[in-house]
């Protein structure tokens, strides 16, 4: 038994190789609970953030996720406590990633001071498939608890910084880069009306973006749109099923765009009618780059009495 255990351990160790910057790479997929965030660019290429050895790790795959390799950036991720290493805490810490191609993208995280409060947002950007990284940081308010990042192309990127939902309110800021993450600037502070809670952000190109959200106390389905690179945001109405206008609410998810000019897109919204115990997921579709949305597929369920 000891010999067998030793051989298994030796085999596992021998599967590690060395990728960019001398960081060891996984040749076996990490367990599902180790993946915190993931984006697949096609059937083969993808990037992910996982947890290993009490730290986050940036992972890359070229075979559809069968094998993952760590690619740096060296010294970027903070060390995690035991509590933060749990699955729920790791997700709540919300390290973020966005890639526009197998070679171009970025990861982001929150830097904290000695009291555990947010002090800065750190970004690591690569245009070389993880072989080289540019690391930047900029100050953010101490209320910042989570960040989301999205690049529209190799140069234009956006970060959505959020507070916790204290007293029914959530602070929101959007930061923007136009030079491939070398510099970041505040684009918008305080977005939308009411105390909606964003579920994510999407930019179709350098100018047109959407913030999807959830909020159970407003009659309108929360969706906000920018047409000037994230500087201003305006409510965008969706065609809403009449059964949910009274006694119900809807939650939106960030839209997804595709096609040669990224003019086609889908947006999923979840509706609930409290009076009828009725739930429905509606997929909205657009063919004009998100200028207008129409109801496409509908999937309805009814909860048990």
C-alpha positions, 0 to 999 in steps of 0.5 A: 500500500505504501509503495502504491501511494508513493507511486501515485504521488510521484505520478501526480507530481510529475504531471506538473510542468512550467509555463510562463514566468516559471509558474507551475501549470496543472496538467490535470483539471482542478476539482469543480469547487476550485473554479471561482470564475471561468470564460470559454472563448470557443470549444477549446480555448478558455480562462479561469480563476481557481483556488490552490495553496491558499491563493487564487491562480489564473488558469488557461486551457486549450483543450476544452477544459480537460487540462488547465495550466497556471499562467501567472501573473506572478505575485498578483493574487493575495494570500487567502485565509482559511475562511476565504478558501471555502467555496462561498467565501471565494465567490464572494471575494469575487476575483474577476476576469475578461478575455476577448481572445485566447491571447488578450484579456485581464484579471482583477481583484481588490487590494485591502488595507491592514484593517481589511477594507478595500484600498485599491483595485488591482488589474493584470492584463495580458496581450500575449496569452499569459506569457507577459502581464501588465499590472496596474492598480488604482484607488477605490472607495473603502466600501468596495466589496466586489468588482466585475471586469469586461473588455470590449476589445484589446484596448477598451475595458470597464470595471464595475465596482460595487459595495455591499447592500447596506440599508437596502442601497448599493454603491456603484462605480464604473472605471474605464481604460482606453489604452489596454489597462495601462491607465484607469479612470472613473467613468461614472459614479452612482448609476440608475435610480432606486437601490437595484443590485447589479447582476453583471455588466456587458459592453458590445463595443467601446461605447455601448454597454449594459448593466443588468440587475435585480430589485424586488421593490420596483415595478420596472425590470432593471436594465441600464444602458450606456451609449458613451463608453460608460459615462452616463447610464439610462434605464432601458425598458423591456417588453414585459409580460402583463401577468407580472405587472401587478404583484410581481417583479423581474430580474435581468442577466447581462446580455450576450452579443454575437455575429460578425458585428455583434449586432445580434444578442440575447438577454435572459430575464426571470419573472415572478408573480407572487400572487399566482406563485408563477415563475417564468424565464424569458429570453429576449433577442435583438438584431440591432445591437441592443437598441430594441429587444423583443420576447423570444423564448419563454419557459414557464413554471408554477411553484407547488401550492 
